[in-house]
Amino acid sequence: YKRKSVEDISIYFPMICIMSFLIYFTASYLAKNWILILATSLKQ
């Protein structure tokens, strides 16, 4: 029983890391796009 929980953690932990990395990457990407959009709209 204990071994199964360890296996579950080893399966889920990389998935969680990948998910959090993707969320962080998309958030930073959107933030950069918003800054560019705001900058161009302010110039006009």
N, CA, C and O atoms as CSV, one atom per row, in Angstrom:
chain,resi,resn,atom,element,x,y,z
A,1,TYR,N,N,0.842,-1.212,0.000
A,1,TYR,CA,C,0.000,0.000,0.000
A,1,TYR,C,C,0.873,1.257,0.000
A,1,TYR,O,O,0.626,2.200,-0.753
A,2,LYS,N,N,1.892,1.253,0.854
A,2,LYS,CA,C,2.791,2.400,0.907
A,2,LYS,C,C,3.538,2.570,-0.424
A,2,LYS,O,O,3.737,3.687,-0.901
A,3,ARG,N,N,3.941,1.450,-1.005
A,3,ARG,CA,C,4.681,1.507,-2.258
A,3,ARG,C,C,3.823,2.125,-3.369
A,3,ARG,O,O,4.330,2.862,-4.215
A,4,LYS,N,N,2.526,1.819,-3.358
A,4,LYS,CA,C,1.652,2.382,-4.389
A,4,LYS,C,C,1.583,3.906,-4.279
A,4,LYS,O,O,1.606,4.598,-5.296
A,5,SER,N,N,1.500,4.431,-3.066
A,5,SER,CA,C,1.431,5.881,-2.903
A,5,SER,C,C,2.727,6.542,-3.387
A,5,SER,O,O,2.699,7.631,-3.962
A,6,VAL,N,N,3.860,5.874,-3.149
A,6,VAL,CA,C,5.140,6.402,-3.639
A,6,VAL,C,C,5.151,6.422,-5.164
A,6,VAL,O,O,5.620,7.384,-5.772
A,7,GLU,N,N,4.642,5.376,-5.775
A,7,GLU,CA,C,4.562,5.339,-7.237
A,7,GLU,C,C,3.645,6.437,-7.761
A,7,GLU,O,O,3.955,7.074,-8.767
A,8,ASP,N,N,2.517,6.664,-7.088
A,8,ASP,CA,C,1.601,7.726,-7.499
A,8,ASP,C,C,2.305,9.079,-7.450
A,8,ASP,O,O,2.157,9.895,-8.360
A,9,ILE,N,N,3.069,9.314,-6.390
A,9,ILE,CA,C,3.792,10.585,-6.270
A,9,ILE,C,C,4.801,10.724,-7.408
A,9,ILE,O,O,4.913,11.793,-8.009
A,10,SER,N,N,5.532,9.657,-7.707
A,10,SER,CA,C,6.538,9.712,-8.774
A,10,SER,C,C,5.886,9.925,-10.140
A,10,SER,O,O,6.516,10.464,-11.050
A,11,ILE,N,N,4.621,9.502,-10.289
A,11,ILE,CA,C,3.888,9.723,-11.544
A,11,ILE,C,C,3.348,11.156,-11.588
A,11,ILE,O,O,3.474,11.842,-12.602
A,12,TYR,N,N,2.748,11.597,-10.486
A,12,TYR,CA,C,2.080,12.901,-10.487
A,12,TYR,C,C,3.038,14.072,-10.363
A,12,TYR,O,O,2.778,15.135,-10.928
A,13,PHE,N,N,4.140,13.908,-9.641
A,13,PHE,CA,C,5.054,15.025,-9.401
A,13,PHE,C,C,5.595,15.637,-10.697
A,13,PHE,O,O,5.559,16.859,-10.835
A,14,PRO,N,N,6.101,14.837,-11.662
A,14,PRO,CA,C,6.546,15.439,-12.934
A,14,PRO,C,C,5.414,16.125,-13.684
A,14,PRO,O,O,5.627,17.170,-14.298
A,15,MET,N,N,4.214,15.554,-13.645
A,15,MET,CA,C,3.064,16.171,-14.305
A,15,MET,C,C,2.765,17.533,-13.699
A,15,MET,O,O,2.510,18.499,-14.418
A,16,ILE,N,N,2.797,17.607,-12.364
A,16,ILE,CA,C,2.534,18.871,-11.675
A,16,ILE,C,C,3.611,19.890,-12.045
A,16,ILE,O,O,3.303,21.058,-12.281
A,17,CYS,N,N,4.866,19.456,-12.098
A,17,CYS,CA,C,5.964,20.361,-12.472
A,17,CYS,C,C,5.765,20.894,-13.887
A,17,CYS,O,O,5.930,22.089,-14.132
A,18,ILE,N,N,5.413,20.013,-14.811
A,18,ILE,CA,C,5.195,20.423,-16.200
A,18,ILE,C,C,4.007,21.383,-16.287
A,18,ILE,O,O,4.074,22.393,-16.988
A,19,MET,N,N,2.923,21.070,-15.579
A,19,MET,CA,C,1.743,21.928,-15.600
A,19,MET,C,C,2.055,23.314,-15.057
A,19,MET,O,O,1.684,24.321,-15.660
A,20,SER,N,N,2.741,23.366,-13.908
A,20,SER,CA,C,3.066,24.670,-13.311
A,20,SER,C,C,4.009,25.457,-14.221
A,20,SER,O,O,3.890,26.677,-14.327
A,21,PHE,N,N,4.946,24.766,-14.879
A,21,PHE,CA,C,5.859,25.441,-15.805
A,21,PHE,C,C,5.086,26.015,-16.990
A,21,PHE,O,O,5.332,27.150,-17.398
A,22,LEU,N,N,4.149,25.234,-17.546
A,22,LEU,CA,C,3.355,25.718,-18.672
A,22,LEU,C,C,2.505,26.918,-18.274
A,22,LEU,O,O,2.398,27.890,-19.021
A,23,ILE,N,N,1.893,26.841,-17.075
A,23,ILE,CA,C,1.073,27.960,-16.593
A,23,ILE,C,C,1.933,29.207,-16.429
A,23,ILE,O,O,1.533,30.297,-16.838
A,24,TYR,N,N,3.122,29.049,-15.828
A,24,TYR,CA,C,4.027,30.186,-15.646
A,24,TYR,C,C,4.464,30.758,-16.993
A,24,TYR,O,O,4.507,31.975,-17.171
A,25,PHE,N,N,4.787,29.878,-17.938
A,25,PHE,CA,C,5.254,30.311,-19.256
A,25,PHE,C,C,4.162,31.097,-19.983
A,25,PHE,O,O,4.425,32.173,-20.520
A,26,THR,N,N,2.937,30.561,-20.002
A,26,THR,CA,C,1.841,31.244,-20.689
A,26,THR,C,C,1.502,32.560,-19.993
A,26,THR,O,O,1.192,33.546,-20.661
A,27,ALA,N,N,1.557,32.589,-18.658
A,27,ALA,CA,C,1.255,33.822,-17.920
A,27,ALA,C,C,2.269,34.912,-18.247
A,27,ALA,O,O,1.890,36.058,-18.491
A,28,SER,N,N,3.546,34.569,-18.252
A,28,SER,CA,C,4.583,35.552,-18.570
A,28,SER,C,C,4.463,36.000,-20.034
A,28,SER,O,O,4.668,37.173,-20.346
A,29,TYR,N,N,4.131,35.068,-20.919
A,29,TYR,CA,C,3.960,35.395,-22.336
A,29,TYR,C,C,2.803,36.374,-22.521
A,29,TYR,O,O,2.930,37.363,-23.242
A,30,LEU,N,N,1.671,36.093,-21.864
A,30,LEU,CA,C,0.525,36.986,-21.956
A,30,LEU,C,C,0.845,38.347,-21.349
A,30,LEU,O,O,0.437,39.376,-21.887
A,31,ALA,N,N,1.564,38.361,-20.246
A,31,ALA,CA,C,1.940,39.627,-19.609
A,31,ALA,C,C,2.788,40.473,-20.556
A,31,ALA,O,O,2.569,41.679,-20.670
A,32,LYS,N,N,3.757,39.851,-21.238
A,32,LYS,CA,C,4.590,40.579,-22.194
A,32,LYS,C,C,3.733,41.134,-23.330
A,32,LYS,O,O,3.910,42.280,-23.743
A,33,ASN,N,N,2.810,40.324,-23.832
A,33,ASN,CA,C,1.927,40.791,-24.905
A,33,ASN,C,C,1.074,41.965,-24.442
A,33,ASN,O,O,0.894,42.933,-25.182
A,34,TRP,N,N,0.541,41.884,-23.206
A,34,TRP,CA,C,-0.274,42.977,-22.668
A,34,TRP,C,C,0.540,44.251,-22.556
A,34,TRP,O,O,0.044,45.334,-22.867
A,35,ILE,N,N,1.802,44.135,-22.110
A,35,ILE,CA,C,2.673,45.317,-21.989
A,35,ILE,C,C,2.893,45.945,-23.370
A,35,ILE,O,O,2.847,47.167,-23.518
A,36,LEU,N,N,3.131,45.099,-24.377
A,36,LEU,CA,C,3.326,45.617,-25.733
A,36,LEU,C,C,2.060,46.283,-26.252
A,36,LEU,O,O,2.130,47.351,-26.860
A,37,ILE,N,N,0.911,45.673,-26.022
A,37,ILE,CA,C,-0.370,46.232,-26.470
A,37,ILE,C,C,-0.622,47.577,-25.791
A,37,ILE,O,O,-1.029,48.539,-26.442
A,38,LEU,N,N,-0.378,47.640,-24.478
A,38,LEU,CA,C,-0.568,48.888,-23.747
A,38,LEU,C,C,0.384,49.969,-24.252
A,38,LEU,O,O,-0.011,51.125,-24.404
A,39,ALA,N,N,1.628,49.598,-24.510
A,39,ALA,CA,C,2.617,50.565,-24.998
A,39,ALA,C,C,2.203,51.125,-26.351
A,39,ALA,O,O,2.275,52.335,-26.565
A,40,THR,N,N,1.773,50.268,-27.262
A,40,THR,CA,C,1.376,50.726,-28.587
A,40,THR,C,C,0.099,51.568,-28.511
A,40,THR,O,O,-0.023,52.553,-29.239
A,41,SER,N,N,-0.841,51.210,-27.659
A,41,SER,CA,C,-2.079,51.987,-27.536
A,41,SER,C,C,-1.801,53.353,-26.907
A,41,SER,O,O,-2.453,54.335,-27.262
A,42,LEU,N,N,-0.852,53.430,-25.987
A,42,LEU,CA,C,-0.494,54.714,-25.385
A,42,LEU,C,C,0.206,55.632,-26.397
A,42,LEU,O,O,0.008,56.847,-26.379
A,43,LYS,N,N,1.016,55.050,-27.269
A,43,LYS,CA,C,1.695,55.845,-28.294
A,43,LYS,C,C,0.680,56.460,-29.257
A,43,LYS,O,O,0.844,57.602,-29.686
A,44,GLN,N,N,-0.363,55.711,-29.596
A,44,GLN,CA,C,-1.401,56.237,-30.479
A,44,GLN,C,C,-2.276,57.219,-29.696
A,44,GLN,O,O,-3.219,57.784,-30.251
